[in-house]
Amino acid sequence: MAPAKGARPPQVRGFQWAAVRTGVKERGPDLGLLVSDRPAAVAGVFTRSTVPGAPVVVTRRRVRRGSARALVVNAGISNVAMGAAGMRDAEAMTARLGAALSVPVGQVLVASTGVIGEPLPMDRILPGIERATRGLASDAIRSTARAIMTTDTVAKVASKSFALGNRRCRVAGITKGSGMIEPKMATMLAFLATDAPVSADVLRGIWREVAEDSFNRVTIDGETSTSDMAIVLANGAAGGRPITSARGASAAALRMGLSSVASELARSLARDGEGATKLVTVEVSGARSEAEALRAARRIANSLLVKTAIFGRDPNWGRILQTVGAGEIHLDLAKTEVRLCDVPVFRRGASAGAAARLRAGKRLKRPEVTIAVDLAAGKGRARVWTCDLSYDYVRINAEYTT
């Protein structure tokens, strides 16, 4: 899925990327662009926070029009809680990019991530946008992924090619996020581009479904950001008639392509959670409904007791059952089963014994672990990705602005 280190960067027909350093972050690039060579269908999902950043307000309004050409994103300062000045700055960023590309400003989107409550240094941001347009390239996706990082330790890129009738299409995307993540829409920031032809209405419906099953299944610390957005652009450069129905093989192929990339990006977020040492997949089955399964999975994934136990390689199934019970999740305890890395540690109403705990503890040393709980109360199931909670999470967040 994700390109191997040293492999040729993924390219999507008709799209270019760019990244430059403006000095907002202490090191590395901190401003990126995504540009389509033609109008593209656009869809987005956004934070539900009642404290949204100015870029969220501007971009959410423009995405509703269904067409876009370009996006500018900066990292280091989020442009949140800055009042009218923040709105002016967000709109000025789009105006400068639109002018540099000779694109209508209404077709330019904007995103920001970083520290809340500080003004953007527009004397560096605006010239940086112009410099970035001179470096646009179809293979610059990785540098753009690095430009949007904040506390991330690695750039996050994924791509996939898929068949759409007799045509080969490609989707590629980037994301960022390590903390302040429990999306109620998407993630901190995610941007995907595809050359598939599709109407804005169909793309909008597909994207909601994709985000719900991928980005909306990630949690690092149970906190939703002020700046969350996940945007997809589809410019039709692969050729052919646009997909105008959400039903049928073409829509299914597009949905699968987008879902594959979005899920890989979502997993990369959990794997790179602040201070994380393990990617944790939580799977709940046997719930009375899918909604209740998801609620149980989120409780397990967000439990500080569970997350610290996983960090310490402690196969403490009691903490898992405790948080499920505290959430008043219905289960048949006499038939419930808890498995850690495929080892049953609780079943038929009792511990599976010391030997099982020992086996599970050894497997918890792996960089990727699973927690599986069968509630034995129905057919509902859900999956959530998270990470463990280490000493470094406290250190990173204790020093975030200092």
N, C-alpha and C positions, 0 to 999 in steps of 0.2 A: 504494500500500500504506500507507505511513505518511501520516497526515494532513498536508496542507500547512500551512505556518505561517499562523496566523490562522484556520484552518478550525475548525469546530465539533468539540470533542473527541468521540471515539468513545464510544458508550454501549452497554452490553449489558443487556438486560432483567433486572431482579432483582438487579443488582450496584451497589454504591456504593463510592467511594474517598474517602480523606481524607489530608491531610498537615498536620503542624504542625512548628514549630521548638521543640526542647527545649534547644538550646545545646550538644549533643554535638559538632556540627560548628561550625566558625568562622562560617559564614554559611549562610543558606537553611534550608528545611525539612529535617529529619533523621529524622522518624518518619512512617510511612505505614500505612494500613489498607486492606484489601480485605474487603468484607462482602457476603455473599449474604443475601437476605431469606427464604431457605428452605434446608433442608439440600441440599447439593450433592454429587454424586459428585466424588471427588478422586483424583488420581494425582500421583506425584512421582518424580523421579530425583535422586540425591544424590551428593555427592562420595564417592570411594573412598579418600580420604586416611585414614590411620590416626591423624591428629590432627584429628578433626572438632570443630567448635564445638558448644557445648551446644544451641543452637537446632536444629542438624542432628539431634542425637540425639533431642530431644523431637519434632520434626516428623516425622521418619522413622517413629517409633513410631506416631504418631497417623494418619498417612496410610494405614498398613496397614489401618485400620478401614474405609476406603473412603468416608467421609462427613465433610464439614467445612462450617462456616458462615463462618469468618472467619480472617484472617491479620493479624498485626502485624509490622512490620519496622522496624528502626532502622539508621541508617548512622553511621559515625564510629568505632565500637568494635565488634569482631566477637564478643565473648564467647567467645573461644577460649583453651584452656589455663588455665582459671580454676577447675578442680576442682569440688568440691561447691557452692561459692558460685555458680559459673556456671550450674549446673543449677537452683539455687534461683531465680536471677534470670530465667532463661528461662521457667520455670514460673510465676513471679510475673507476668510480662508477659501470659501467656495467661490467667491467673486474673483479672487486672484487666480485660482486654478482655471476657472472658466475663461477668463480673459487670455491666459497663456495658451490655452488649447483652442480658442475660438469656439467654445461650447457654451450654450445658454446656461446661465447660472442655475436655473431650476433643475438642470440635469446633473448637477454636481452635489455629491454627498460628502459629509464630514463626520469624523469620529475623533475622540480624544480619550486618553487614559493616563492615569497617574495620580498625583497628589490633588486632593480636593481643597478648594478655597484659595488658590493662588492664581494670579493673572498670567495669561500667556504672554511671553515676550514677543509681541507681534513684529517688532523690528528685526527679529531673527526668523520668525516663522514665515512671513510673507516672502522675503527674498529666497528662503529655502524652498518654497513651493516652486518658484520660477526655476531655480537650479535643478530641482528634481525633474521637471518636465524635459530638460535637456538630456537627461540620462535615462529616459524611458527605454525599456528593452523587454522583449518577450521572455527572456530567461532570467529576469532579475527578481523572481518570486522569493528566493531565499533571503536576499538582502532586505526585502520589504518585511518578511517575517521577523527578521532581527530588529528592524526599526520599531516595531510595535511592542517589543518586550519591555516589561518593567522589572518585576522580581523574578520573572521566568529565568530558568537556567539554560534552556535550549530553545532554538527557534522551532516552530511547529508548522510543518508543511505536509500535505498529503495530496495525492492525485489518483485518478483512475480513468481508463478509457472504457467505453461501452458502446455496444451496437444499438443504433436507432434505425431500424429497417435495414437498408443496404448501406448505411453511412456509419462511419466511426466517429464518435464524439468523445470529447475529453472534458473532465472537470478537475480543477485544481483549487486548493484553498489554503489559507493560513489562519492561525488563531493565536491568541495570547491569553494568559491568565494563570496565576498560581495561587492566589488568595482572594478573599472576599468573593467566593464563588458558591452560590447555590442558585442557579438560574431559575427564574420563573418565566422564561422565554427562550433564552439561548445561553450565551456565556459572556465573559468579559467583552471580547471582541472576536468576531470571526467573519472572514470575507472569502466567498467562493466565486469562481468564474467558470462558466461553461459555454462552449460554442454550439450547444444544442438549440434548435429553433423551438420556441414555445411562447404562447401568449402569456401576458402578464397575469391574467386571471387564473389560468391553470397553474402557473409557477407559484403564485401566492398560496394556493391550496396545498400544493405538494410541499412547499417549504415549511408550512406550519406543521405538517405531519412529520417531516424529517427532523425538524428542530425538537419536536416533542419527544421523539424516540432516541435522540442523540445528545444534543447539548443540554436538554432539560433533564437528563439523567446523570448529570455530574454534580457532585458536591465536594467541596474541600473543607469548608468551615461553617456551612449553614448561613452564610451572609450573601445577600444579593447586592450587586454593585449598582452605583448610580449611572454607570456609563454603558451597560450591557447593550450590545446589538449584534445580530448575525445577519449579514447581507449576502444575497446571491444575485449575480448578474448573468443573464443568458442572452448572447448577442446573435445567435443563429448563423455564425460564420461557417458552420459545418455544411450548410445548405439544406435544401428540402423545405417542404411545407411545415409551417409551425404546428405544434401540438395544440389543438384547441379543445380537447376533451380530456378530463381527468381520468377517463376510463380507457381501457385498451392497452395493447402491448407497448406502444410508444411511451405513454405516460408512466407505465410500470417500469420501463427501462430507465427513464430519466430519474424516477424516484429512487430506484436502486442505486444508480450512479451517485446521486447526491447523498444518499444515506450512507453509502460506503465511505465516502470521504468525510462526511460530518461525524460519523461514529469513530473513525480513526483519530480525527482531531479531538473529539471529546475525551477519548481514552488518553491522549497525550496530555491533556489538561490535568487529569487526575494523577497521571504518572509524575508530573512535574509540580505537584502541589507544594506550597511553601514548606520547606523542611522535610518533604516526603522521602521515605526510603522504600516504599512499596506502593504499587498499584493494587487497589483492592476492588474486586467485583463482588457486589452483594446481590444475590439472587433469592427472591422470595417466591414460593409457590404454595398452592393449596389454600389461598385466601378466599374469602367469600366473594370478592370482586377484584378487578384489576386496580381500582382506586385504593382499596384497602391494602393490597399487596404493595403498591407504591408507597403508601404511607408507612408501612412496616419497614420497607427497604430504606427509606429516607431516615427513619429513626435509628436504624442500625448504623447506617453510613455516617450519621452526624453525631453519634454518641461519643463523647469524650472518653468514656470508660472503655468502649470497644476499640476506638482508634489507638488509644495508648496501649491497650493489651496487644494489639497487632504489632505495634512498634516494638514492644518488649518480647515478642514471640511467645506470648502467654495464651495457650488455648483455652481461655476462660469462657466457656459457653454460657455461664451464668449471667455474664454481663449482656449477652445477646438476648437471652430470654427476658432479662429484667427490663430492657428498654422496650421490647415488644409489649410486655405486659403493662408497663407504665403508659404506653400509648393506647391502652384499652383496645388492642387489636384482638379480634376473636380468633381462638384456636382451640384445637382438641389436644390438650397437653399430653394425654396418654398415647397419642399417635404422632405427636410432633417430632420432627427430626432436625438436628443441627449438624451440618458438616463443615469442617474447616479444611480447605485444600483437598476435598473429596474424602476426608476421613470422618466417619460418623463419630461425634463426641457426645451426643445426647440423642437417645431414641427410646421409644416406648415408655416415656415418662420418667426416665432415669439416665444417669451418667453411663456412658459406654465403657467407663473404666480407665484405670491409670495407663494401661498399654496404649489405648487409643489416644489419650492426651499426649503421650510421649511421641507417637507417630505424627500427630498433628503439629506439635511444637517444632519438630524437625522440619516439616514442610513449610512452616511459617517463616523460615529463613530465606525463602525464595523472594525474588524481586516482584513477582506477581502472585497474589493469593486470592482465594475465593472464600466467601462466606455464603453458605446455602442453607436456607431454612424452609422446611415444608410444614405449613401450619395445619394441614390435614382438615381443613374446614370448607374447602370449595375448590374452584378451578382457576381462580385469579392468580396471575403471576406478574412479576415486574423485576427489572434489573436496574441497578444504579452503580455508577463508578465513583470511587472515592480514593482516599489515601490514608496512610497512618498519620499519627500526630507525634512529632518528635520534639526534642528540645529546641531545634533550630526554628520551628514555627514561632515559638515564643520570642526568640531572639530577633527574628526578622521583623515581626510586627511591633516589638517593643521599641525598635529603632527606626521605624519607617520614615518618619519626618525629621529625625535628629541624627 
